Amino acid sequence: MGSTSDKIKGKANEAIGKGKQGVGEATDNDNMKGEGKVQETKGEAQGVKGEAKDTVKKGVDRA
């Protein structure tokens, strides 16, 4: 998977996770809030992974 793909999936997971947290908050559903937080964190990690791939690629391109 490329860096752009990781970043896109990361942003999508972050958005979906925040949405789940909002629904969980509105419905007082702790399970949904927890799922949302996990998904948001997963998305953040995917974004970091994409950034790391970019950094490595830039380093290789300079060499």
C-alpha positions in Angstrom: 0.0 0.0 0.0 1.3 3.4 -0.9 1.7 6.4 1.3 -1.2 8.3 -0.3 -3.4 5.3 0.2 -2.4 5.0 3.8 -3.1 8.7 4.4 -6.6 8.5 2.7 -7.6 5.4 4.6 -6.3 7.1 7.8 -8.4 10.2 7.2 -11.5 8.1 6.4 -11.0 6.0 9.6 -10.5 9.2 11.7 -13.7 10.7 10.3 -15.8 7.5 10.8 -14.4 7.2 14.3 -15.3 10.7 15.2 -18.8 10.1 13.8 -19.2 7.0 15.9 -18.1 8.9 18.9 -20.7 11.5 18.2 -23.5 9.0 17.7 -22.3 7.2 20.9 -22.4 10.5 22.8 -25.9 11.4 21.5 -27.3 8.0 22.3 -25.3 7.6 25.5 -23.8 4.4 24.1 -20.4 3.8 25.7 -19.7 0.9 23.4 -20.1 3.1 20.3 -18.0 5.8 21.8 -15.2 3.3 22.5 -15.4 1.8 19.0 -15.2 5.3 17.6 -12.1 6.2 19.6 -10.4 3.0 18.5 -11.2 3.6 14.9 -10.0 7.2 15.1 -6.8 6.1 16.7 -6.3 3.5 14.0 -6.8 6.3 11.4 -4.2 8.5 13.1 -1.7 5.6 13.0 -2.4 5.0 9.3 -1.7 8.7 8.6 1.6 8.5 10.5 2.5 5.4 8.6 1.8 7.2 5.3 4.0 10.2 6.4 6.8 7.8 7.4 6.6 6.2 4.0 6.9 9.6 2.3 9.9 10.5 4.5 11.7 7.2 3.6 10.9 7.7 -0.1 12.3 11.2 -0.1 15.4 10.0 1.6 15.9 7.2 -1.0 15.2 9.6 -3.8 18.0 12.0 -2.6 20.5 9.1 -2.4 
